[in-house]
């Protein structure tokens, strides 16, 4: 049962108990003549309770009651086709056959968006995001709307709501078991793009719109399984959607536009009608480079980019081995869609689960073979390393051999940011293997950046070229397809903005819900329906309260006099306070990040200056939350460790919590001589 049902039931029971106590007091204080009146009143109350709970006698009535609490429409069952299947052996010993309906479950995009846009705070966050995007200088890319693609299409109007679709297939059973693939699902998720980045990282803002069995996608084709999505998106773009604003009660008409379709490389190729083999002659969806050129190409310039005619022109589908295109995508039925403009890439699969693993499998064995350290030293360092609170849950396991162990994307990210401190003091400067690792770190900093300039884009292009050339030189091997994808990253950033806004890490995390449902119910008769219904039940309370609130969450607070707190002098002088009370917090949740005392932060950035500070106090005064930092100045940037060396000062500054430049705490590494801090995802 959901929180709202439990809350309403508890409130009703609590109200009954209060009435009963009140009546007992009345009986005690009044004469016996009032007893009959009170008994009649209590009888009416008890009859109301029985009537209420009579609706919840069976699991079926409870289920129907819960579904009546759902905001918006229920998931629709759409029939893809029928087929004859065997249902066992009859009493006569003959095989019994029956007709099976293959179905998918679809959540209406219009109904979902109407529910979301009617929530308190949605249009405030929408306007806030558009204002921040429009205030960015030309030549700086912070969002999809800053990209050249939107400028060419002229779709930067405030009556357009961009959404992002994601497609992927998930395995519900043991992928190594005998039933692997039998209950594989194809999931399509929706995310509203035109909101601040904090809402893109929250799982409750990612919604499934289609749940279909992967076997049905192969049996009936992508077009049949996605036609309902395309039809509704076409209607929402051409006819628009009328929304009643909560604040003013006025109607607002907006157009819904699919900005990009994202997913892993295999899923994107499947949906867009491209070859699903990356060893084919033309494996790239961005250019027409032959695979022999992709194996050695370190710049994207020599290969011509794909255009609209490559996907829809005469003969585009007749010979997939010569074009890389096997069929027309159903998404071409959208009036604004073109495969050549769908440039969303996935940093998780391309870099963290691709290029980074190839590099680490080359660099670590090479460094060990050169005698800088051995495997035992590496494992002992991994085990004893101070990962801090940031990487405490994602640190890598020990190496069983020179081959990289099976690591998740978050573990690879942790290893890349910590390995320079783990073994960097053992490796000399100008080592070619170490240079390859530092090139990769540069690429990650730029591609994961929340903002990019033209200068940053060109610097990224040069670092990718250096990286690929160095990889081939050290490994003696050719480049893999994911290396080739990196060549297009600079141009893609210029077209659609920073790449992290399209990566699939949070979408992959959303898969856990369907997997958990499958493991709990252990019933696969109609697994699509089971997942769809339980998802809707889980969302009954999601659109209430602070669904679109970006307010600061504080906990473990204490109200004290300002003169009795640590750093009282600095607080009084900065805010010009007198003898008054302030609220002290030991924890602060800011844009999804947990901040504690002694966390190192990048609290200000601008004019090519980075301002680092350690949190020494978090306090509130007059409905505003402040952070007091101890300032740490930059001594130098260590290229060898890819980190800033900081020096402690006796200076303190106080800033408003909402004015912080980078809301993630930074990992600090200290040795005997220096304190280093890694600062990924900087604004370049």
C-alpha angles and dihedrals in degrees: 000000000000128000094253093054092047091047094050092046092050092048090052093049091045090052091051092051091050091051091049092051091047091052092049089054089049092052091050094049098040137059126268091263092077094056095086092051092051093047090053091049092050091047090056091049093050091048089054089052092051090049091051095049094040085075090060102051099116135032088251094056091044090052092049091048091052092048089052087063093058116114113226128003128331120244114279124227111225121192115227096182146303135258138175116252136176117255099186136278123314128223090268091059094250125124113261115221128197139179114257123201113216108212143172130204121236132191113208110247092207093051091046094049092046089054092047096045092048091061119107112265099017097114091040090057091043092053091043091054095047091049092053091047094048092049092061116109120248110268094034119102120204103143145017090264091059092059126106091242093065091044092053092047094043093226100136094107122132092235092065121089113198120209131189122220124203128193127192141145121235131197112225097186131053104299089214095045130100092259096051110143096015093102101027113146133208110218127195115193131190128213126180105237101194097074133089115285094252090073092052091061097051114094093213088065093057111084131187114231100175132031116183136156112256090226089060091052089056093042099048101022135243093278094059093047095047102035093096091055093049093046093053094043090052091052093047090053099043099037099025126208130270116226126188109221113230096214101047101020088229127137119248124190118212136173120229117220131182102228097188141346111227138182139114117317095260094049094048092049090049095052096041094050098249130138109284093206114088091199091064121115094262108027099159121092092197102052142016097243115145115238091248088059092045090058092064107018116121098172129046095218101091095056119074116236120244117255134196092270090061089066102035107018127109112294093010092130102029097087113022092178089064099038106028089228119108103174145359113273117239088225089072085079086074108095093227103036128109126166090222089061095049096093102153112138131187118237092191097060098031098047114010095039096027127027095021093055092048090051095047091049088057102037102047097050090044093052091048092048089053089058098243091129138335135239094262091054091049093050094046090050092049090051096046100036118122102239093172123207093305099063100021093110098039104045115135124253121244120279114255091191139353089283116094110258121238102284132180120229092259091050091051089050090052094047093050092053096044104037093078088062094039098058105359094105089057096053120077123229120269094028107153095221091050090048089055090054092048090050089055091049090053091050091051092049091052099041093046092047119121091217135030135190128202090257090051091051092053092046089052090052091054093047092051090051091050091047096051094046091049093047093055091045095052100037098037086218135113125257120269123229093261089058088057092053089060090062089068096048097093093052092043091053089053090050103044107009131245114002099223091073088069102041118120103223094110093042089054089052089054088063089073090077094061092042092051092049091051092049093048101047098036089200119119100171090112104358094166091060093045093052093044095050096045091048091055091048090052091054098055092102099029098090094052132089116354100004092134099024119125093183120140116262117214131183142179094034133172130190112224139158111273092234092060100055128091113268090020092152093055093047094048094048096045097048096028092235127169130198099326141124126260132185116245120207127196094193135032128191108205121176091336096312122115111225123194136177114286093025113141112233140182094227100171136024130178146105089038090299127123118204115200124189139169116230109245101163138014115194143156130224129171095352092309127109118218134189123209112210131194103222120238116194124212115251096182143317113258109216090188093057094030090228143104120256109222133201123207116237135189092236122111130195132188121213134173110260093233091055094064112129099213116020099197118093114242128235112247124203121189131191130174095283109025146028113224129193128193114217111191125179094028120172101262 
